[in-house]
Structure formats: C-alpha cells, structure tokens
Amino acid sequence: MISTGEEVAAIAEHEHMPEVAAAAFANYVLEQEHDPARLKEMIVDDFRVAVRARRFEHAQELFMALRHFLAEYPQARSQRAPGRSGR
C-alpha cells in the first residue's frame, strides 16, 4: 500500500489526476497487477522532467519519494515496467 503523501503526489502528477484518485490507482496497481516497477517508473519519469525543467526542489521531493518507495518495495529496484526499454 502506498504510504506517503509524496508517493501519492508523484503518481498524481504523472497520471494527471487528483491525489485521492492517484492513491486508489497506485494501490490497485500494486494489489491487482503486482507491479511496483510500474509505479517506480512513474516516479522516475517525473523526477527526470523536474530535473530537465530545473525544478530542483521538486526533483528532490520526488527523489525522496522514490527512496521511500524502493525501501517499501525493494523488488522494484531490479524490475523494469513492462513495455519499457533501457535508457
């Protein structure tokens, strides 16, 4: 289960949805699809966008959300979301 506001905010930003909907979506993905890698990739994508836009404070928030997420779902560290290729 997604447990921090930062994680929910990152998913909401990526999916362009309200945070309440993002929390439900994230929990659905984790419970139904068993795919923490998909959520990890969303946070990483948002982090990259923030860095490119020179929004370093926001990038730092996303990085902290990613660290917490990976601490909760270590299996996502070595997984790549389906349909994603290496960069």
Buried (B, 14 or more C-beta within 10 A) or exposed (E): EBEEEBBBBBBBBBBEBEEEBBBBBBBEBBEEEEBBBBBBBBBBBBBEBBBEEEEEEBBEBBBBBBEBBBEBBEEBEEBEBEEEEEE
